[in-house]
């Protein structure tokens, strides 16, 4: 099981590096989308906590 996790992690790292090298603009877009998603999720949690306190 540990070997399978190591192999899966290696494949993911190779894929990410390949994507960054072959299409850096697309990779930057994907990272921006990811950060926007995290930001909106954090904003939603903040709004929820604010409403919960009020």
Buried (B, 14 or more C-beta within 10 A) or exposed (E): EEEEEEEEEEEEEEEEEEEBEEEEEEBEEBEEEEEEEEEEEEEEEEEEEEEEEE
